[in-house]
Amino acid sequence: MTTVLTGIVTRGKANWLVGLQGLPEGKTGLAMGTTWSKARSGAQEMGAYILGEPEGSVVVDLKLEDAGLQALIDDVWRRRAALEQARDDLNASIGIAARTLARHATLRDVGSMLGYSFQYVARFVPKAGRRT
């Protein structure tokens, strides 16, 4: 089972400082790292130690203390998720079109119709469904 904690991050002179939130009442946790990744790792190790859980069972979601800067990060992740969803939707559409068109045309022609190479289109069409 994975436990998710939030880590509020500030920048010190040479380190990222992480204050853990979501710990049981009366417990506090601080971690630091010279890089964002090291700060996250340290926070996750600290969280596991405080909670008495095995290493690797605690995930820390890092959030910048500065809400304006955090909004920039959140915007990128939101757009990245939308892009990944759009890619999945596009691949599904290519697959449907390629499999259907391949029953009526060669893969080379299907690729030209869809604006992709025939090799790329072939990934979506089982050999049994291809026109020869």
N, C-alpha and C positions, 0 to 999 in steps of 0.2 A: 504494500500500500504506500502511496506517495502522499506526503504532507506538503502543502504549498503555503509558503510564508511570503510576506511582502517585505522588501528591504528598501528603506528610504535612503537615497544616496546623496552625499555631498562631496565636494572636491576639497581635499586638504592641500597643503603645499606640495606634497609629493605622492599622495595616495588618495584613492577613493575610499570614503568612509561609509559603512553601511550599518544602519540601525534596524534591527529586525522587529517586525510587527507581527502580531498574531500568535505570540507566545502565551502560555498560561499566565494568569495573574501572578504578579510578583517576580516574574522572570524577565530578564533583559538580555539582549545579545548585541554585541558590536563586532564588526569585522572590518578589515581593510585589505586593500590590495593596490599594487602599483598600476595595474591595468583593470579595466572593467571586468574582464574574464576572471582574473585572480580575485577580485573583490567578490564576484558571484560565488566562486568556488569556496572562498573562505567563509562567506555567509552561510552557504549550504552546510559546510562542515560544522560551523558553530551551531546552527539550528539543530542539526542531528544530535550533537553533543548535549545541548540543553534539553532537548526532548527525550533523550535516552533512546534514540532510534538508530538503526544501522546507517553507516555512511552510504550515501547514494539514495536514501529514501526521502530526503527533504529537497524540495525545489524552491528556490527563492526568486520571486518576480521582482526585479529591480526597477525602481521608479525614482527619477530625479526629484529632489526636494523642490526645485524650481519648476512650478507648474507650467510656465510658458515654454521652457525647454522640453519638458516631458510631452507637451502637446505636439511638438515637432516629431518626436520619436513615434508617438502613437499614430500620427497621420501617416508616416511612412509604412508602419506595420499594417494599418488598415488598407492602404492602397496596395501593398504587396499581397495581402490576402485576396483583394478584389482581382488583381492581375492573375493570381494563381487560379482563381475560380473561372476567370475568363478563358485562360489557357485550357482548363479542363473542359469547359463548354465547347471551345473551338475544336479540340481533339475529338470530342464526341460527335460533333457535326461533321467533321472530316471523315470519321469512321463510317457514319451512316451513309454519307454521300458516296464515299469511295466503294463501299461494299455494294451499294445499289447500282452505281454507274458501271462497276467492273463486270456486271452481268451483261452489259450492252456495249462495252467499249474496251479497248486495250488499256492496260495500266498507264502506258505512255500518254494516251489520249486523256485518260481520267486526270492524270497529273497536270496536263496542260489546261484542262477545264478548270481545275481547282487552284491553279497557280503554284503547284508544288512539283518537285521532281517525281518521276515514276517510282524511284526507290523509296522515297518518303511515303508515298501513297500505298506502296506494297506492304508496309508495316501494318496497315489497317485492314487488309483484305486477305482472308485465308486462301491458300492455294486452290482449294476446291471451289471457291467462288469466283475465280478469275476466268475471263474470256481469253481464249488462246487464238 
